[in-house]
Amino acid sequence: MALASPFASLEEAVSAARDVWFNKVDVHAWLQAFSAHPQIGDSTPSSHHATPTSAQLSSS
């Protein structure tokens, strides 16, 4: 997305995002992205990762 910017409109940005998400990101990256976030309705992530979050990094 950074390489494709700046965008002339919101529609152009959304189109570029769709192209990246559906044509350039592989299934493993999709699974990694979704596993890093809690499911709808959950208050905590379903899995804990060893990688610190930005909030954890900024508090150290």
C-alpha positions as a printed NumPy array, in Angstrom:
array([[  0.   ,   0.   ,   0.   ],
       [  2.83 ,   2.373,   0.82 ],
       [  4.413,   1.777,  -2.569],
       [  1.114,   2.466,  -4.336],
       [  0.361,   5.691,  -2.456],
       [ -0.527,   8.514,  -2.562],
       [ -4.057,   7.814,  -3.716],
       [ -6.239,  10.301,  -5.562],
       [ -9.396,   9.088,  -3.806],
       [-10.755,   6.729,  -1.189],
       [-12.034,   4.471,  -3.96 ],
       [ -8.536,   4.205,  -5.442],
       [ -7.092,   3.313,  -2.02 ],
       [ -9.774,   0.669,  -1.415],
       [ -9.176,  -0.797,  -4.87 ],
       [ -5.434,  -1.025,  -4.198],
       [ -6.072,  -2.628,  -0.799],
       [ -8.382,  -5.232,  -2.357],
       [ -5.78 ,  -6.018,  -5.004],
       [ -3.086,  -6.541,  -2.366],
       [ -5.31 ,  -8.586,  -0.05 ],
       [ -6.806, -10.865,  -2.698],
       [ -3.988, -11.121,  -5.258],
       [ -0.696, -10.63 ,  -3.426],
       [ -1.166, -12.016,   0.098],
       [ -0.92 , -15.793,   0.365],
       [ -3.127, -18.002,   2.546],
       [ -0.48 , -18.318,   5.274],
       [ -0.336, -14.535,   5.645],
       [ -4.151, -14.418,   5.877],
       [ -4.116, -17.037,   8.627],
       [ -1.368, -15.18 ,  10.492],
       [ -3.294, -11.906,  10.267],
       [ -6.516, -13.438,  11.56 ],
       [ -4.861, -15.477,  14.328],
       [ -3.372, -12.289,  15.794],
       [ -6.819, -10.821,  16.546],
       [ -9.562, -12.003,  18.913],
       [-12.683, -13.461,  17.387],
       [-15.757, -11.244,  17.383],
       [-17.224, -11.331,  20.877],
       [-13.984, -12.407,  22.586],
       [-12.274,  -9.907,  24.83 ],
       [ -8.826, -11.533,  24.617],
       [ -6.898, -13.097,  21.725],
       [ -7.496, -16.828,  21.3  ],
       [ -3.773, -17.501,  20.99 ],
       [ -0.798, -15.85 ,  22.624],
       [  2.263, -15.073,  20.553],
       [  5.844, -14.575,  21.692],
       [  6.108, -11.437,  19.568],
       [  5.526,  -8.334,  21.694],
       [  2.889,  -5.833,  20.657],
       [  3.712,  -2.191,  20.009],
       [  2.107,  -1.295,  23.348],
       [  4.376,  -3.771,  25.131],
       [  7.42 ,  -2.399,  23.333],
       [  6.604,   1.208,  24.184],
       [  6.105,   0.42 ,  27.873],
       [  9.571,  -1.132,  28.248]])
